[in-house]
């Protein structure tokens, strides 16, 4: 097996421990063999030695809420403008750029199917390691129903892009979940509340009945996996937690009522602050629909307070971006935004160790420790001093290792 040795590093290992200087990381094959200070006890003479020149090593970043198939700023508009094949081919550039930003692993929360995961695993296309849910489940008029209020045609499942399907009633939800599980998805995604980008609901709405939610969770857990649910407000959050939903996506309007339900259920929160910040900054430039611009203001108003409540209640907090189309080149800004509440170390841990736990992949990912997959970034300056280091990722990230393979090196 190939051996790679990274030397002359300050290591921030993702566990929350303080950085330590003079770190050496020994990689054998696709995994980390040992992490130490000083000189390794024994290494093959043919080992590749990379002098990192006093720079900073961190785990490969993980984003727990992306849509790799999103190529346009509006999910409603994308399905009207583009053939699924065009959207897929256009999304290849975004997947490559995701890895360029230092995100070696992502969880796709709607649209990507197991075939895209397989293509990435086999190296057919460059991009992050991918966890998928396939098609999102939505009720009629829900956040995944992309028909305009004036349109009366029967809803059809959207293939590709931010793919969704309409499933009403427990039996239909059961069928929808089983169909995704049959195809080999990693988890199930439901729209359990209104959304910013959807035309027929408000973000305060709750969606899916408790019975429908329970059916989805039962089927997912019967296959050894879990349910993630899009929702903003307490009613949605409480319904989801009582049904056994494992991860709450967004949660911007959560109060202590919703937080107590999450705490009792042991659910994880995956905030996505950067998408609302970017839509606020670029909404007019990108010609976002008026209903999106209006609801985005409401979503952003309480978002930081919701994370503060989650932190106070000791709820596990992950990290997502949820950026659409041309806004996706700003994924790393999520860390700086979360740091306003969690602090720099807390934000970095959320995007590494905690997100690995959200993905149920903590045995392999999330920290720089012996036995883990060698997903490692080397950055020029200390991210704990300034997390905006990831804004200019082209220049500031000098090394990207994914599974022990060098994807990028400026060393």
C-alpha positions as CSV (number, residue, x, y, z in Angstrom):
1,X,0.0,0.0,0.0
2,X,1.1,3.5,-0.7
3,X,2.3,5.5,2.3
4,X,2.1,9.3,2.5
5,X,3.5,11.4,5.3
6,X,2.5,14.9,6.0
7,X,5.0,16.8,8.1
8,X,5.6,20.3,9.6
9,X,1.9,20.9,10.5
10,X,-0.2,22.5,13.2
11,X,-3.1,20.0,13.6
12,X,-6.7,20.9,14.4
13,X,-8.1,17.4,14.5
14,X,-11.8,18.1,14.6
15,X,-12.5,16.7,18.0
16,X,-12.5,20.1,19.7
17,X,-9.1,19.6,21.2
18,X,-6.6,22.5,21.1
19,X,-4.3,22.6,18.1
20,X,-0.8,21.2,18.4
21,X,2.3,22.1,16.5
22,X,4.8,19.8,15.0
23,X,2.3,17.3,13.9
24,X,3.1,14.4,11.6
25,X,0.3,12.4,9.9
26,X,1.1,9.0,8.4
27,X,-1.3,7.7,5.8
28,X,-1.3,4.1,4.6
29,X,-3.6,3.5,1.6
30,X,-6.8,5.4,2.1
31,X,-6.6,5.6,5.9
32,X,-4.7,7.4,8.6
33,X,-2.2,5.0,10.2
34,X,-1.0,7.4,13.0
35,X,-0.9,10.9,14.1
36,X,2.1,12.0,16.2
37,X,4.6,14.7,17.1
38,X,8.2,14.2,15.9
39,X,9.5,11.4,13.7
40,X,7.5,8.2,12.8
41,X,9.0,5.1,14.3
42,X,9.3,3.3,10.9
43,X,8.2,4.2,7.4
44,X,8.8,2.7,3.9
45,X,11.7,4.3,2.1
46,X,9.4,4.9,-0.9
47,X,6.9,6.9,1.2
48,X,5.7,10.2,-0.3
49,X,6.7,13.0,2.1
50,X,4.9,16.3,1.9
51,X,6.4,19.2,3.8
52,X,3.4,21.4,4.8
53,X,5.6,24.3,5.7
54,X,4.0,25.1,9.1
55,X,0.5,25.3,7.7
56,X,-2.7,24.0,9.4
57,X,-4.3,20.6,8.9
58,X,-8.0,20.0,9.5
59,X,-10.4,17.2,8.6
60,X,-12.0,17.3,5.2
61,X,-15.1,19.4,5.6
62,X,-18.6,17.8,5.5
63,X,-21.8,19.5,4.4
64,X,-24.9,17.8,5.7
65,X,-27.4,19.6,3.5
66,X,-26.7,20.2,-0.2
67,X,-28.5,19.7,-3.5
68,X,-25.8,18.6,-6.0
69,X,-28.5,18.6,-8.7
70,X,-29.3,22.3,-8.2
71,X,-28.1,24.3,-11.1
72,X,-30.4,27.3,-11.1
73,X,-31.2,29.9,-8.3
74,X,-34.8,28.8,-8.2
75,X,-35.9,25.1,-7.8
76,X,-39.3,26.0,-9.2
77,X,-37.7,27.6,-12.3
78,X,-35.1,24.9,-12.9
79,X,-37.7,22.2,-13.6
80,X,-39.4,24.5,-16.1
81,X,-36.3,25.6,-18.0
82,X,-34.1,22.6,-18.2
83,X,-34.2,19.0,-19.3
84,X,-33.2,16.6,-16.6
85,X,-30.3,15.5,-18.7
86,X,-29.0,19.1,-19.0
87,X,-29.4,19.7,-15.3
88,X,-27.4,16.5,-14.6
89,X,-24.5,17.4,-16.9
90,X,-24.5,21.0,-15.6
91,X,-24.3,19.7,-12.0
92,X,-21.0,18.0,-12.7
93,X,-19.2,21.4,-12.5
94,X,-20.9,22.1,-9.2
95,X,-19.7,18.7,-7.7
96,X,-16.2,19.4,-8.8
97,X,-16.3,22.9,-7.2
98,X,-17.7,21.4,-4.0
99,X,-14.6,19.4,-3.6
100,X,-12.4,22.4,-4.6
101,X,-14.0,24.2,-1.6
102,X,-12.7,21.6,0.7
103,X,-15.9,19.6,1.2
104,X,-14.7,16.0,0.8
105,X,-18.1,14.6,1.9
106,X,-21.7,15.9,1.5
107,X,-25.2,14.6,2.2
108,X,-27.5,15.4,-0.6
109,X,-31.0,16.3,0.7
110,X,-33.0,15.8,-2.4
111,X,-32.4,14.9,-6.0
112,X,-29.2,12.9,-6.3
113,X,-29.9,9.2,-6.7
114,X,-27.6,6.2,-6.0
115,X,-26.2,6.3,-9.5
116,X,-24.5,9.6,-8.9
117,X,-23.1,8.3,-5.7
118,X,-21.8,5.3,-7.6
119,X,-20.2,7.5,-10.3
120,X,-18.4,9.4,-7.6
121,X,-17.3,6.3,-5.7
122,X,-15.8,4.9,-8.9
123,X,-14.0,8.1,-9.8
124,X,-16.0,8.6,-13.1
125,X,-16.5,12.2,-12.1
126,X,-14.6,14.3,-9.5
127,X,-16.5,15.4,-6.5
128,X,-17.2,14.8,-2.8
129,X,-18.1,11.5,-1.2
130,X,-21.9,11.4,-1.4
131,X,-24.8,10.3,0.8
132,X,-28.2,10.4,-0.9
133,X,-31.9,10.3,-0.2
134,X,-33.1,10.1,-3.8
135,X,-36.5,11.7,-4.4
136,X,-37.9,14.0,-1.7
137,X,-41.4,13.1,-0.4
138,X,-43.9,16.0,-0.2
139,X,-47.6,16.4,0.3
140,X,-49.8,18.1,-2.2
141,X,-49.2,21.8,-2.0
142,X,-46.1,21.2,0.1
143,X,-42.5,22.4,-0.2
144,X,-41.8,19.8,-2.8
145,X,-44.8,20.5,-4.9
146,X,-43.3,22.8,-7.6
147,X,-46.5,23.6,-9.4
148,X,-47.6,27.2,-9.3
149,X,-51.0,27.9,-7.6
150,X,-52.5,28.6,-11.1
151,X,-51.5,25.2,-12.5
152,X,-54.0,22.3,-12.3
153,X,-52.1,19.5,-14.0
154,X,-51.6,16.3,-12.1
155,X,-48.3,16.4,-10.2
156,X,-45.6,14.2,-11.7
157,X,-42.3,13.1,-10.0
158,X,-39.4,15.3,-11.0
159,X,-36.4,13.3,-12.1
160,X,-33.0,14.8,-11.4
161,X,-32.3,18.3,-10.2
162,X,-33.9,18.8,-6.8
163,X,-36.1,15.8,-7.4
164,X,-39.4,15.4,-5.5
165,X,-42.6,13.4,-5.6
166,X,-46.1,14.0,-4.2
167,X,-47.3,11.3,-1.7
168,X,-50.5,11.9,0.2
169,X,-51.8,9.6,3.0
170,X,-50.0,6.9,4.9
171,X,-50.2,4.3,2.2
172,X,-48.8,6.6,-0.5
173,X,-46.0,7.7,1.9
174,X,-45.2,4.1,2.7
175,X,-44.9,3.3,-1.0
176,X,-42.8,6.4,-1.6
177,X,-40.4,5.5,1.1
178,X,-40.1,1.9,0.1
179,X,-39.4,2.9,-3.5
180,X,-36.4,5.0,-2.4
181,X,-35.2,2.3,-0.1
182,X,-35.5,-0.2,-2.9
183,X,-33.1,1.9,-5.0
184,X,-30.5,1.9,-2.2
185,X,-30.6,5.4,-0.7
186,X,-28.8,6.2,2.5
187,X,-31.7,8.0,4.2
188,X,-35.2,9.4,3.6
189,X,-36.0,13.1,3.2
190,X,-39.5,14.6,3.9
191,X,-40.9,18.0,3.5
192,X,-42.6,18.5,6.8
193,X,-43.1,22.2,6.6
194,X,-43.4,25.2,4.3
195,X,-40.4,26.5,2.5
196,X,-38.8,29.7,1.1
197,X,-38.5,28.5,-2.5
198,X,-42.0,26.9,-2.8
199,X,-44.9,28.8,-4.3
200,X,-47.9,27.5,-2.4
201,X,-47.1,27.5,1.3
202,X,-45.8,29.6,4.1
203,X,-42.7,28.7,6.2
204,X,-44.8,28.6,9.3
205,X,-47.0,25.8,7.9
206,X,-46.7,22.3,9.1
207,X,-46.9,19.5,6.5
208,X,-47.6,15.8,6.7
209,X,-49.8,14.4,9.5
210,X,-48.4,12.7,12.5
211,X,-49.5,9.4,11.1
212,X,-47.8,10.0,7.7
213,X,-44.6,11.0,9.5
214,X,-44.7,7.8,11.7
215,X,-45.2,5.6,8.6
216,X,-42.1,7.1,7.0
217,X,-40.0,6.7,10.1
218,X,-41.2,3.1,10.6
219,X,-40.3,2.1,7.1
220,X,-36.9,3.9,7.2
221,X,-36.0,2.3,10.6
222,X,-37.1,-1.1,9.4
223,X,-34.4,-0.8,6.7
224,X,-31.8,0.4,9.2
225,X,-31.8,4.0,8.2
226,X,-33.5,7.3,9.3
227,X,-35.6,10.2,8.2
228,X,-34.5,13.9,7.8
229,X,-37.2,16.5,7.7
230,X,-37.4,20.0,6.3
231,X,-39.2,22.3,8.7
232,X,-38.9,25.7,10.3
233,X,-41.5,26.2,13.1
234,X,-42.3,24.5,16.3
235,X,-45.5,22.7,15.2
236,X,-43.5,20.9,12.4
237,X,-40.6,20.2,14.7
238,X,-42.7,18.8,17.5
239,X,-44.7,16.6,15.0
240,X,-41.4,15.3,13.5
241,X,-39.7,14.6,16.8
242,X,-42.7,12.8,18.2
243,X,-42.8,10.6,15.1
244,X,-39.1,9.7,15.5
245,X,-37.5,11.9,12.8
246,X,-33.8,12.0,13.4
247,X,-32.6,15.2,11.8
248,X,-34.4,18.6,11.6
249,X,-33.2,20.6,8.6
250,X,-33.1,24.4,8.9
251,X,-35.3,24.9,12.0
252,X,-35.0,28.7,11.7
253,X,-38.2,29.6,13.7
254,X,-37.6,27.1,16.5
255,X,-38.3,28.3,20.0
256,X,-37.8,26.5,23.3
257,X,-40.9,24.5,22.6
258,X,-39.4,22.9,19.5
259,X,-36.0,22.6,21.2
260,X,-37.5,20.6,24.1
261,X,-39.1,18.2,21.6
262,X,-35.7,17.8,19.9
263,X,-33.9,17.3,23.2
264,X,-36.4,14.6,24.3
265,X,-36.1,12.8,21.0
266,X,-32.3,13.1,20.7
267,X,-32.8,14.7,17.2
268,X,-30.0,16.7,15.5
269,X,-30.4,20.2,14.1
270,X,-28.8,21.0,10.7
271,X,-28.8,24.8,10.2
272,X,-28.3,26.3,6.8
273,X,-27.6,30.0,7.4
274,X,-25.6,30.8,4.3
275,X,-28.4,30.1,1.9
276,X,-30.6,32.8,3.5
277,X,-27.7,35.3,3.7
278,X,-26.9,34.7,0.0
279,X,-30.5,35.0,-1.1
280,X,-30.8,38.3,0.8
281,X,-27.6,39.7,-0.9
282,X,-28.3,38.4,-4.4
283,X,-32.1,37.9,-4.6
284,X,-32.7,40.8,-7.1
285,X,-29.5,40.1,-9.1
286,X,-30.7,36.4,-9.6
287,X,-34.3,37.4,-10.3
288,X,-35.6,35.2,-7.5
289,X,-39.4,35.1,-7.3
290,X,-41.1,37.7,-5.1
291,X,-42.5,35.0,-2.8
292,X,-39.0,33.6,-2.2
293,X,-37.5,37.0,-1.4
294,X,-40.4,37.8,1.0
295,X,-40.2,34.5,2.9
296,X,-36.4,34.6,3.0
297,X,-36.5,37.7,5.2
298,X,-38.8,35.9,7.7
299,X,-36.5,32.8,7.7
300,X,-33.4,34.8,8.3
301,X,-34.8,37.0,11.1
302,X,-34.9,34.3,13.8
303,X,-32.3,31.9,12.4
304,X,-29.4,32.8,14.8
305,X,-31.7,32.9,17.8
306,X,-32.8,29.3,17.0
307,X,-29.2,28.1,17.0
308,X,-28.6,29.8,20.3
309,X,-31.6,28.0,21.8
310,X,-30.3,24.7,20.4
311,X,-26.9,25.3,21.9
312,X,-28.4,26.2,25.2
313,X,-30.4,23.0,25.2
314,X,-27.4,21.0,24.3
315,X,-28.9,19.7,21.0
316,X,-26.4,18.3,18.5
317,X,-25.8,21.0,15.9
318,X,-24.5,20.0,12.5
319,X,-23.8,22.2,9.5
320,X,-25.3,22.6,6.0
321,X,-25.4,25.1,3.2
322,X,-28.5,24.4,1.0
323,X,-27.2,26.8,-1.6
324,X,-28.8,26.7,-5.0
325,X,-27.3,27.2,-8.4
326,X,-24.7,29.9,-8.8
327,X,-24.7,30.6,-5.0
328,X,-23.1,27.2,-4.3
329,X,-19.6,28.6,-4.5
330,X,-20.1,30.0,-1.0
331,X,-20.4,26.8,1.0
332,X,-17.5,27.6,3.3
333,X,-19.2,30.8,4.5
334,X,-21.6,28.7,6.6
335,X,-18.7,28.1,9.1
336,X,-18.1,31.8,9.6
337,X,-21.9,32.4,10.1
338,X,-22.3,29.6,12.6
339,X,-19.3,30.9,14.5
340,X,-21.3,34.0,15.4
341,X,-23.1,31.6,17.8
342,X,-20.9,28.5,18.2
343,X,-17.5,30.2,18.1
344,X,-14.8,29.2,15.6
345,X,-14.0,25.9,17.1
346,X,-17.7,25.0,17.5
347,X,-18.4,25.8,13.9
348,X,-15.4,23.8,12.7
349,X,-16.5,20.8,14.8
350,X,-20.0,21.1,13.5
351,X,-18.7,20.8,9.9
352,X,-16.5,17.9,10.7
353,X,-17.0,15.6,13.7
354,X,-20.7,16.4,14.3
355,X,-21.6,16.1,10.7
356,X,-20.0,12.7,10.5
357,X,-22.3,11.7,13.4
358,X,-25.3,13.2,11.5
359,X,-24.3,11.0,8.6
360,X,-23.7,8.0,10.9
361,X,-20.2,7.8,9.4
362,X,-18.2,8.8,12.5
363,X,-16.2,5.6,12.4
364,X,-14.7,6.7,9.1
365,X,-15.0,10.5,8.9
366,X,-15.0,13.8,10.7
367,X,-11.7,13.8,12.6
368,X,-8.0,13.4,11.9
369,X,-7.3,10.2,14.0
370,X,-5.7,6.8,13.4
371,X,-8.0,4.5,11.6
372,X,-10.2,7.1,9.9
373,X,-10.3,7.7,6.2
374,X,-7.6,10.2,5.1
375,X,-9.8,13.1,4.2
376,X,-7.6,16.0,5.1
377,X,-7.2,19.7,4.2
378,X,-4.1,21.8,4.7
379,X,-4.8,25.6,4.8
380,X,-2.4,28.5,4.8
381,X,-3.6,30.3,7.9
382,X,-5.2,29.3,11.2
383,X,-9.0,28.9,10.5
384,X,-9.7,29.4,14.2
385,X,-8.4,33.0,13.9
386,X,-10.5,33.7,10.8
387,X,-13.0,31.2,9.3
388,X,-13.3,33.4,6.2
389,X,-10.2,31.5,5.1
390,X,-12.6,29.3,3.2
391,X,-14.0,32.2,1.2
392,X,-10.9,32.3,-1.0
393,X,-10.5,28.6,-1.1
394,X,-8.6,28.6,-4.4
395,X,-5.6,30.2,-2.8
396,X,-6.0,29.4,0.9
397,X,-6.5,25.6,0.7
398,X,-3.1,24.3,-0.3
399,X,-3.8,20.5,-0.1
400,X,-6.9,18.4,-0.4
401,X,-6.6,14.7,0.4
402,X,-9.7,12.5,-0.2
403,X,-9.3,8.9,0.9
404,X,-5.6,9.3,0.9
405,X,-5.4,10.5,-2.7
406,X,-4.1,13.9,-3.5
407,X,-6.8,15.8,-5.3
408,X,-5.1,19.2,-5.1
409,X,-1.7,20.3,-4.0
410,X,-0.1,23.8,-3.9
411,X,2.7,22.6,-1.5
